Amino acid sequence: MPTVAEKRATFKRLHESGLFVMPNPWDVGSARYLQGLGFKALATTSAGFAWTRGFGDGGVPRDMMLAHIAELSAAADVPMNADFEGGYADAPEGVAESVRLCVATGVSGLSIEDYTGNKDDPLYAFDLAVARVKAARAAIDKAGGDVVLTGRSEGLIRNRPDLGEAIRRLKAYSAAGADCLYAPGITTREQIKAVVEAVAPKPVNVLMGGPSELTVRDLEGLGVRRISVGGALARAAWGGVMRTAKLIAEAGSFKGFADAAPGAEITKAFK
């Protein structure tokens, strides 16, 4: 098992050139399975984990999330990035304290987003959003500076579909110390190219959370450095459970089990 320092160094190197896919497990089993497929890094999913605890996305308390991040970071031989939502605070000082605690979990990277949690006023004011990223950067630097910080602009998936504003924020987060930039919701070649060019030479993460004609090779050609899938794998798993359970409950049919993975194959993945 690599040390925390070794995994962090590996994660930094992954962002320097080329493209890597960073899928999002939601528990130890899914983390170990994905690692076994050869992925070079993994990332937590706030939504995927929340559903395992009976919460909606965004409903997990900070201490529970920190324990989850620590568990997955320790379980994986590859770097683990934390979906750390908004840093569990509004004020920069609170974000800094949360980031300090997150760094202590042994994670290799973490993201801070600008979503307020209020659907009617979804984005932090520009200056406050930038100050929050600066606070996260300072907290990481104080702890040793070896955790990758991702700045997230959430407007495109929070009913504020203004790509120009998203780019303005990403550029400001870059200047504030973010190592990687991320705007969930960019899906077209034109959008992705615009973001990559705007924040260059900083690396860009692209979310592939649904069916798309774009491939990994396409995204590499557009200059993307990192791909994540958010809660999509967890949703795929839930999709199988929901379809099968509804067949039993509503039709008395067990035909949904036809697509289930063999137990022996699952067990083999953990040996």
Contacts in CASP RR format, 6 or more apart in sequence:
PFRMAT RR
TARGET T0000
AUTHOR 0000-0000-0000
METHOD contacts of the structure
MODEL  1
MPTVAEKRATFKRLHESGLFVMPNPWDVGSARYLQGLGFKALATTSAGFA
WTRGFGDGGVPRDMMLAHIAELSAAADVPMNADFEGGYADAPEGVAESVR
LCVATGVSGLSIEDYTGNKDDPLYAFDLAVARVKAARAAIDKAGGDVVLT
GRSEGLIRNRPDLGEAIRRLKAYSAAGADCLYAPGITTREQIKAVVEAVA
PKPVNVLMGGPSELTVRDLEGLGVRRISVGGALARAAWGGVMRTAKLIAE
AGSFKGFADAAPGAEITKAFK
1 77 0 8 1.000
2 10 0 8 1.000
2 77 0 8 1.000
4 73 0 8 1.000
4 106 0 8 1.000
4 108 0 8 1.000
5 146 0 8 1.000
7 77 0 8 1.000
7 78 0 8 1.000
7 79 0 8 1.000
7 80 0 8 1.000
7 108 0 8 1.000
8 79 0 8 1.000
8 108 0 8 1.000
8 109 0 8 1.000
8 146 0 8 1.000
8 147 0 8 1.000
8 148 0 8 1.000
9 146 0 8 1.000
10 40 0 8 1.000
10 41 0 8 1.000
10 78 0 8 1.000
10 79 0 8 1.000
10 108 0 8 1.000
11 41 0 8 1.000
11 79 0 8 1.000
11 81 0 8 1.000
11 108 0 8 1.000
11 109 0 8 1.000
11 148 0 8 1.000
12 146 0 8 1.000
12 148 0 8 1.000
12 179 0 8 1.000
14 20 0 8 1.000
14 40 0 8 1.000
14 41 0 8 1.000
14 79 0 8 1.000
14 226 0 8 1.000
15 148 0 8 1.000
15 179 0 8 1.000
15 180 0 8 1.000
15 203 0 8 1.000
15 225 0 8 1.000
15 226 0 8 1.000
18 220 0 8 1.000
18 225 0 8 1.000
19 216 0 8 1.000
19 219 0 8 1.000
19 220 0 8 1.000
19 223 0 8 1.000
19 224 0 8 1.000
19 225 0 8 1.000
19 226 0 8 1.000
19 227 0 8 1.000
20 39 0 8 1.000
20 40 0 8 1.000
20 41 0 8 1.000
20 225 0 8 1.000
20 226 0 8 1.000
20 227 0 8 1.000
21 39 0 8 1.000
21 216 0 8 1.000
21 226 0 8 1.000
21 227 0 8 1.000
21 228 0 8 1.000
22 39 0 8 1.000
22 40 0 8 1.000
22 41 0 8 1.000
22 42 0 8 1.000
22 43 0 8 1.000
22 81 0 8 1.000
22 205 0 8 1.000
22 226 0 8 1.000
22 227 0 8 1.000
22 228 0 8 1.000
23 34 0 8 1.000
23 39 0 8 1.000
23 42 0 8 1.000
23 43 0 8 1.000
23 228 0 8 1.000
23 229 0 8 1.000
23 233 0 8 1.000
24 42 0 8 1.000
24 43 0 8 1.000
24 44 0 8 1.000
24 45 0 8 1.000
24 48 0 8 1.000
24 83 0 8 1.000
24 228 0 8 1.000
24 229 0 8 1.000
24 230 0 8 1.000
24 231 0 8 1.000
24 232 0 8 1.000
24 233 0 8 1.000
24 234 0 8 1.000
25 31 0 8 1.000
25 33 0 8 1.000
25 34 0 8 1.000
25 42 0 8 1.000
25 44 0 8 1.000
25 45 0 8 1.000
25 72 0 8 1.000
25 233 0 8 1.000
26 44 0 8 1.000
26 45 0 8 1.000
26 48 0 8 1.000
26 49 0 8 1.000
26 51 0 8 1.000
26 52 0 8 1.000
26 231 0 8 1.000
26 233 0 8 1.000
26 234 0 8 1.000
27 49 0 8 1.000
27 52 0 8 1.000
27 72 0 8 1.000
28 71 0 8 1.000
28 72 0 8 1.000
28 75 0 8 1.000
29 75 0 8 1.000
29 270 0 8 1.000
30 233 0 8 1.000
30 234 0 8 1.000
30 237 0 8 1.000
31 42 0 8 1.000
31 72 0 8 1.000
31 75 0 8 1.000
31 76 0 8 1.000
31 80 0 8 1.000
32 75 0 8 1.000
32 76 0 8 1.000
32 269 0 8 1.000
32 270 0 8 1.000
33 266 0 8 1.000
33 269 0 8 1.000
33 270 0 8 1.000
34 42 0 8 1.000
35 42 0 8 1.000
35 76 0 8 1.000
35 77 0 8 1.000
35 78 0 8 1.000
36 269 0 8 1.000
39 78 0 8 1.000
40 78 0 8 1.000
40 79 0 8 1.000
41 78 0 8 1.000
41 79 0 8 1.000
41 80 0 8 1.000
41 81 0 8 1.000
41 108 0 8 1.000
42 72 0 8 1.000
42 76 0 8 1.000
42 78 0 8 1.000
42 79 0 8 1.000
42 80 0 8 1.000
42 81 0 8 1.000
43 80 0 8 1.000
43 81 0 8 1.000
43 82 0 8 1.000
43 83 0 8 1.000
43 228 0 8 1.000
43 230 0 8 1.000
44 68 0 8 1.000
44 69 0 8 1.000
44 72 0 8 1.000
44 80 0 8 1.000
44 81 0 8 1.000
44 82 0 8 1.000
44 83 0 8 1.000
45 83 0 8 1.000
45 230 0 8 1.000
45 231 0 8 1.000
45 233 0 8 1.000
45 234 0 8 1.000
46 57 0 8 1.000
46 58 0 8 1.000
46 60 0 8 1.000
46 65 0 8 1.000
46 83 0 8 1.000
46 84 0 8 1.000
46 85 0 8 1.000
47 56 0 8 1.000
47 57 0 8 1.000
47 58 0 8 1.000
47 230 0 8 1.000
47 231 0 8 1.000
47 234 0 8 1.000
48 57 0 8 1.000
48 231 0 8 1.000
48 234 0 8 1.000
48 235 0 8 1.000
49 60 0 8 1.000
49 65 0 8 1.000
49 68 0 8 1.000
50 56 0 8 1.000
50 57 0 8 1.000
50 58 0 8 1.000
50 59 0 8 1.000
50 60 0 8 1.000
51 57 0 8 1.000
51 234 0 8 1.000
51 238 0 8 1.000
53 60 0 8 1.000
53 64 0 8 1.000
58 85 0 8 1.000
58 117 0 8 1.000
60 68 0 8 1.000
62 87 0 8 1.000
62 88 0 8 1.000
62 98 0 8 1.000
62 101 0 8 1.000
65 84 0 8 1.000
65 85 0 8 1.000
65 88 0 8 1.000
66 101 0 8 1.000
66 102 0 8 1.000
66 105 0 8 1.000
69 80 0 8 1.000
69 82 0 8 1.000
69 84 0 8 1.000
69 102 0 8 1.000
69 105 0 8 1.000
69 107 0 8 1.000
70 105 0 8 1.000
70 106 0 8 1.000
70 107 0 8 1.000
72 80 0 8 1.000
73 80 0 8 1.000
73 82 0 8 1.000
73 105 0 8 1.000
73 106 0 8 1.000
73 107 0 8 1.000
73 108 0 8 1.000
74 106 0 8 1.000
79 108 0 8 1.000
79 109 0 8 1.000
80 106 0 8 1.000
80 107 0 8 1.000
80 108 0 8 1.000
80 109 0 8 1.000
81 107 0 8 1.000
81 108 0 8 1.000
81 109 0 8 1.000
81 110 0 8 1.000
81 111 0 8 1.000
81 148 0 8 1.000
81 150 0 8 1.000
81 228 0 8 1.000
82 102 0 8 1.000
82 105 0 8 1.000
82 107 0 8 1.000
82 109 0 8 1.000
82 110 0 8 1.000
82 111 0 8 1.000
83 111 0 8 1.000
83 230 0 8 1.000
84 98 0 8 1.000
84 99 0 8 1.000
84 102 0 8 1.000
84 110 0 8 1.000
84 111 0 8 1.000
84 112 0 8 1.000
85 113 0 8 1.000
85 115 0 8 1.000
86 95 0 8 1.000
86 112 0 8 1.000
86 113 0 8 1.000
86 114 0 8 1.000
86 115 0 8 1.000
86 132 0 8 1.000
87 94 0 8 1.000
87 95 0 8 1.000
87 98 0 8 1.000
87 99 0 8 1.000
87 102 0 8 1.000
87 112 0 8 1.000
87 132 0 8 1.000
87 136 0 8 1.000
88 94 0 8 1.000
88 95 0 8 1.000
88 98 0 8 1.000
89 95 0 8 1.000
89 97 0 8 1.000
89 98 0 8 1.000
90 116 0 8 1.000
90 124 0 8 1.000
90 128 0 8 1.000
92 128 0 8 1.000
92 131 0 8 1.000
92 132 0 8 1.000
92 134 0 8 1.000
92 135 0 8 1.000
93 135 0 8 1.000
94 135 0 8 1.000
95 112 0 8 1.000
95 132 0 8 1.000
95 135 0 8 1.000
95 136 0 8 1.000
95 139 0 8 1.000
96 135 0 8 1.000
96 136 0 8 1.000
96 138 0 8 1.000
96 139 0 8 1.000
97 139 0 8 1.000
99 110 0 8 1.000
99 112 0 8 1.000
99 135 0 8 1.000
99 136 0 8 1.000
99 139 0 8 1.000
99 140 0 8 1.000
100 139 0 8 1.000
100 142 0 8 1.000
100 143 0 8 1.000
102 110 0 8 1.000
103 110 0 8 1.000
103 139 0 8 1.000
103 140 0 8 1.000
103 143 0 8 1.000
103 147 0 8 1.000
104 143 0 8 1.000
107 147 0 8 1.000
108 147 0 8 1.000
108 148 0 8 1.000
109 147 0 8 1.000
109 148 0 8 1.000
109 149 0 8 1.000
109 150 0 8 1.000
110 136 0 8 1.000
110 147 0 8 1.000
110 148 0 8 1.000
110 149 0 8 1.000
110 150 0 8 1.000
111 149 0 8 1.000
111 150 0 8 1.000
111 151 0 8 1.000
111 152 0 8 1.000
111 182 0 8 1.000
112 132 0 8 1.000
112 133 0 8 1.000
112 136 0 8 1.000
112 149 0 8 1.000
112 150 0 8 1.000
112 151 0 8 1.000
112 152 0 8 1.000
113 151 0 8 1.000
113 152 0 8 1.000
113 153 0 8 1.000
113 154 0 8 1.000
114 123 0 8 1.000
114 124 0 8 1.000
114 129 0 8 1.000
114 132 0 8 1.000
114 152 0 8 1.000
114 153 0 8 1.000
114 154 0 8 1.000
114 155 0 8 1.000
114 169 0 8 1.000
115 122 0 8 1.000
115 123 0 8 1.000
115 124 0 8 1.000
115 154 0 8 1.000
115 155 0 8 1.000
115 158 0 8 1.000
116 122 0 8 1.000
116 123 0 8 1.000
116 124 0 8 1.000
119 158 0 8 1.000
119 159 0 8 1.000
122 154 0 8 1.000
122 155 0 8 1.000
122 158 0 8 1.000
122 159 0 8 1.000
122 160 0 8 1.000
123 129 0 8 1.000
123 154 0 8 1.000
123 155 0 8 1.000
123 158 0 8 1.000
123 160 0 8 1.000
124 132 0 8 1.000
126 168 0 8 1.000
126 169 0 8 1.000
126 172 0 8 1.000
129 169 0 8 1.000
129 172 0 8 1.000
129 173 0 8 1.000
130 169 0 8 1.000
130 172 0 8 1.000
130 173 0 8 1.000
130 176 0 8 1.000
131 176 0 8 1.000
133 149 0 8 1.000
133 151 0 8 1.000
133 172 0 8 1.000
133 173 0 8 1.000
133 176 0 8 1.000
133 177 0 8 1.000
133 178 0 8 1.000
134 176 0 8 1.000
134 177 0 8 1.000
136 149 0 8 1.000
137 149 0 8 1.000
137 176 0 8 1.000
137 177 0 8 1.000
137 178 0 8 1.000
140 146 0 8 1.000
140 147 0 8 1.000
140 149 0 8 1.000
148 179 0 8 1.000
148 180 0 8 1.000
149 177 0 8 1.000
149 178 0 8 1.000
149 179 0 8 1.000
149 180 0 8 1.000
150 178 0 8 1.000
150 179 0 8 1.000
150 180 0 8 1.000
150 181 0 8 1.000
150 182 0 8 1.000
150 205 0 8 1.000
151 170 0 8 1.000
151 173 0 8 1.000
151 178 0 8 1.000
151 180 0 8 1.000
151 181 0 8 1.000
151 182 0 8 1.000
152 182 0 8 1.000
152 183 0 8 1.000
152 184 0 8 1.000
153 165 0 8 1.000
153 166 0 8 1.000
153 169 0 8 1.000
153 170 0 8 1.000
153 173 0 8 1.000
153 181 0 8 1.000
153 182 0 8 1.000
153 183 0 8 1.000
154 160 0 8 1.000
154 183 0 8 1.000
154 184 0 8 1.000
155 161 0 8 1.000
155 162 0 8 1.000
155 165 0 8 1.000
155 166 0 8 1.000
155 183 0 8 1.000
156 162 0 8 1.000
156 163 0 8 1.000
156 166 0 8 1.000
156 183 0 8 1.000
156 184 0 8 1.000
156 185 0 8 1.000
156 186 0 8 1.000
157 184 0 8 1.000
157 185 0 8 1.000
163 186 0 8 1.000
163 191 0 8 1.000
163 194 0 8 1.000
163 195 0 8 1.000
166 183 0 8 1.000
166 186 0 8 1.000
166 195 0 8 1.000
167 183 0 8 1.000
167 194 0 8 1.000
167 195 0 8 1.000
167 198 0 8 1.000
167 199 0 8 1.000
170 181 0 8 1.000
170 182 0 8 1.000
170 183 0 8 1.000
170 195 0 8 1.000
170 198 0 8 1.000
170 199 0 8 1.000
171 198 0 8 1.000
171 199 0 8 1.000
173 181 0 8 1.000
174 181 0 8 1.000
174 199 0 8 1.000
174 202 0 8 1.000
178 202 0 8 1.000
179 202 0 8 1.000
179 203 0 8 1.000
180 202 0 8 1.000
180 203 0 8 1.000
180 204 0 8 1.000
180 205 0 8 1.000
180 225 0 8 1.000
180 226 0 8 1.000
181 195 0 8 1.000
181 199 0 8 1.000
181 202 0 8 1.000
181 203 0 8 1.000
181 204 0 8 1.000
181 205 0 8 1.000
182 204 0 8 1.000
182 205 0 8 1.000
182 206 0 8 1.000
182 207 0 8 1.000
183 195 0 8 1.000
184 207 0 8 1.000
185 191 0 8 1.000
185 207 0 8 1.000
186 192 0 8 1.000
186 195 0 8 1.000
186 206 0 8 1.000
186 207 0 8 1.000
187 212 0 8 1.000
189 214 0 8 1.000
189 218 0 8 1.000
189 222 0 8 1.000
192 204 0 8 1.000
192 206 0 8 1.000
192 219 0 8 1.000
192 222 0 8 1.000
192 224 0 8 1.000
193 222 0 8 1.000
195 204 0 8 1.000
196 204 0 8 1.000
196 222 0 8 1.000
196 223 0 8 1.000
196 224 0 8 1.000
203 225 0 8 1.000
203 226 0 8 1.000
204 223 0 8 1.000
204 224 0 8 1.000
204 225 0 8 1.000
204 226 0 8 1.000
205 224 0 8 1.000
205 225 0 8 1.000
205 226 0 8 1.000
205 227 0 8 1.000
205 228 0 8 1.000
206 219 0 8 1.000
206 224 0 8 1.000
206 226 0 8 1.000
206 227 0 8 1.000
206 228 0 8 1.000
207 227 0 8 1.000
207 228 0 8 1.000
207 229 0 8 1.000
207 230 0 8 1.000
208 214 0 8 1.000
208 219 0 8 1.000
208 227 0 8 1.000
208 228 0 8 1.000
208 229 0 8 1.000
208 232 0 8 1.000
209 229 0 8 1.000
209 230 0 8 1.000
209 231 0 8 1.000
209 232 0 8 1.000
210 232 0 8 1.000
216 227 0 8 1.000
219 227 0 8 1.000
240 259 0 8 1.000
243 256 0 8 1.000
244 256 0 8 1.000
244 257 0 8 1.000
244 260 0 8 1.000
247 253 0 8 1.000
247 254 0 8 1.000
247 255 0 8 1.000
247 256 0 8 1.000
248 254 0 8 1.000
END
